[in-house]
């Protein structure tokens, strides 16, 4: 989906920045960029639950998923700066409503991508990227490093290549469904496991083996 007619928020930065891939401003920026070892191995749901009292917990959640969300928007807008604006607003909304994620009945990742999809739909409807939550939290527009930019572009290219492949013809049914869900639809392993009626560990194996098989297949082609 292209982004013709979708404008950036007023007051946004002029172009792709070259520092860190994070919304930044005082207390919130410090929380997003500070790494606390005890949080790095906690579940997404636990991180969001602790956010109200320990903002650094949200920083771990943010660092874990910012690349995926940025790639999600980059694929759908074909514009890196718009993707940055949408990503910043998505995490600002997630930060504002972290305490409601547990009662949503979905995994934390599914909850996050619901925010992302709703924001994209709303922004297209308005003809401009919404930035209400980011402004309420006094977060500056996102900027991204050269390395981060290259990783996003590489992820977008990879997903486009996958989209052009007949996954059903190249992989087993479970592997094809798992790769489609994980790489192209940004679904969590918990979501994939529910669809395939298996454990998240087995879902992860289906994705890993499917990607390896696709790589071997491409290497054999002239």
C-alpha positions in Angstrom: 0.0 0.0 0.0 1.5 3.4 -1.0 1.3 6.5 1.0 0.2 9.1 -1.6 -1.7 11.9 0.2 -0.5 10.9 3.7 1.2 13.9 5.3 3.7 13.9 8.2 2.7 15.6 11.5 3.2 19.3 11.6 6.5 20.2 13.2 8.1 16.8 12.3 11.8 16.6 11.6 12.9 17.3 8.0 14.4 14.0 7.2 15.8 10.8 8.4 18.0 11.5 11.4 21.4 9.9 12.2 21.5 9.1 15.8 19.3 6.6 17.8 16.1 4.9 16.7 14.0 6.2 19.6 11.6 8.9 20.4 13.5 11.2 22.8 12.8 13.6 25.5 13.9 13.7 29.2 12.4 11.1 31.5 10.6 9.1 28.8 13.7 9.0 26.5 15.9 7.9 29.3 13.5 5.0 30.1 13.3 3.9 26.4 17.1 3.9 25.9 18.3 2.6 29.3 18.9 -1.1 29.5 18.1 -2.9 32.8 19.4 -6.5 32.7 16.6 -7.9 34.9 14.0 -6.8 32.3 15.6 -8.2 29.2 14.4 -11.8 29.9 10.9 -11.0 31.1 7.8 -11.7 29.0 6.2 -8.8 27.1 3.1 -9.1 29.3 5.2 -8.7 32.5 7.1 -5.7 31.1 3.9 -3.9 30.3 2.4 -4.7 33.7 5.5 -3.2 35.4 5.6 -0.1 33.2 3.4 2.1 35.5 5.8 1.7 38.4 9.0 1.0 36.6 9.2 2.9 33.3 12.5 1.2 32.3 10.4 -2.0 31.8 8.7 -0.3 28.8 12.2 0.5 27.5 12.9 -3.2 27.3 9.6 -3.8 25.5 10.3 -1.0 23.1 13.8 -2.2 22.2 12.5 -5.7 21.7 9.8 -4.6 19.1 10.8 -1.3 17.6 12.5 -2.9 14.6 9.5 -5.0 13.8 7.1 -2.2 14.1 9.3 0.1 12.0 9.6 -2.5 9.3 5.8 -3.1 9.4 5.2 0.6 8.6 8.0 0.9 6.1 6.5 -2.0 4.1 3.1 -0.4 4.1 4.0 3.3 3.4 7.1 2.9 1.3 8.4 5.9 3.1 11.0 5.6 5.9 10.3 9.0 7.5 6.5 8.3 7.6 7.3 4.9 9.0 9.4 6.6 11.8 6.6 9.0 12.6 4.0 6.2 12.8 6.4 4.0 14.9 7.0 6.8 17.4 3.2 7.4 17.8 2.5 3.7 18.1 4.9 3.3 21.0 3.7 6.6 22.6 0.1 5.2 22.6 1.4 1.9 23.9 3.2 3.7 26.7 0.0 5.7 27.6 -2.1 2.6 27.7 0.3 -0.1 28.9 -1.9 -0.8 31.9 -4.8 -1.9 29.6 -2.9 -4.4 27.6 -3.5 -7.3 30.1 -7.2 -7.0 29.9 -7.3 -6.9 26.1 -7.5 -10.7 25.8 -4.5 -10.7 23.4 -0.8 -11.2 23.7 1.2 -8.1 24.2 2.6 -8.3 20.7 -0.9 -8.7 19.1 -2.0 -5.7 21.3 0.9 -3.6 20.0 0.3 -4.4 16.4 -3.4 -3.6 16.8 -2.4 -0.2 17.9 -0.1 0.1 14.8 -2.8 -1.0 12.4 -5.5 1.2 13.9 -3.0 4.2 13.8 -2.3 3.5 10.1 -6.0 3.3 9.2 -6.7 6.5 11.2 -3.8 8.3 9.6 -5.0 7.4 6.1 -8.5 8.5 7.0 -7.2 11.9 8.2 -4.7 12.2 5.4 -2.0 12.9 8.0 0.0 10.9 10.5 -1.6 11.4 14.0 0.8 12.3 16.7 -1.5 13.1 19.7 0.1 10.7 22.2 3.6 11.6 21.2 2.8 15.3 21.9 1.1 14.6 25.2 4.2 12.8 26.3 6.5 15.5 24.9 8.4 13.0 22.8 10.3 14.3 19.8 10.0 12.7 16.4 11.9 9.5 15.9 15.3 9.4 14.3 17.3 6.4 13.1 21.0 5.6 12.8 22.6 4.7 9.5 22.9 1.1 10.7 19.3 1.0 11.8 18.2 2.5 8.5 20.1 -0.2 6.6 18.6 -3.0 8.7 15.0 -1.7 8.1 15.6 -1.5 4.4 17.1 -5.0 4.4 14.1 -6.4 6.3 11.7 -4.7 3.9 13.6 -6.1 0.9 13.5 -9.6 2.5 9.8 -9.4 3.1 9.1 -8.3 -0.4 11.2 -11.2 -1.8 9.2 -13.6 0.4 5.9 -12.1 -0.8 6.9 -13.0 -4.3 7.6 -16.6 -3.5 5.0 -19.4 -3.7 5.5 -20.5 -0.1 2.9 -23.2 -0.4 4.7 -24.7 -3.3 8.2 -24.4 -1.7 7.5 -25.5 1.9 5.4 -27.9 3.9 2.0 -26.5 4.9 3.1 -25.8 8.5 6.3 -24.1 7.5 4.6 -22.0 4.8 1.9 -20.8 7.2 4.4 -20.1 9.9 6.8 -18.1 7.7 3.9 -16.1 6.2 2.5 -15.3 9.6 5.9 -14.3 11.2 7.7 -12.5 8.4 4.9 -11.0 6.3 2.2 -10.5 8.9 4.4 -9.7 11.9 2.6 -12.2 14.2 4.1 -13.4 17.4 5.1 -17.0 18.0 2.2 -17.3 20.4 -0.3 -16.3 17.7 1.3 -18.7 15.2 1.2 -21.5 17.8 -2.5 -20.9 18.3 -3.1 -21.1 14.5 -1.0 -24.2 14.1 -2.2 -25.8 17.3 1.3 -26.3 18.6 3.6 -24.8 21.2 5.4 -21.5 20.6 8.7 -23.4 20.5 7.5 -25.6 17.7 6.1 -22.5 15.9 9.6 -21.0 16.1 11.1 -24.2 14.7 8.6 -24.1 11.7 9.7 -20.5 10.9 13.4 -21.3 11.3 13.3 -24.4 9.2 11.1 -22.8 6.6 13.5 -19.9 6.2 16.5 -22.3 5.9 14.7 -24.3 3.3 13.9 -21.1 1.3 17.6 -20.1 1.5 18.8 -23.5 0.2 16.2 -23.3 -2.6 17.4 -19.9 -3.7 21.1 -21.0 -3.6 20.3 -23.9 -6.0 18.7 -21.6 -8.5 20.9 -20.3 -11.3 
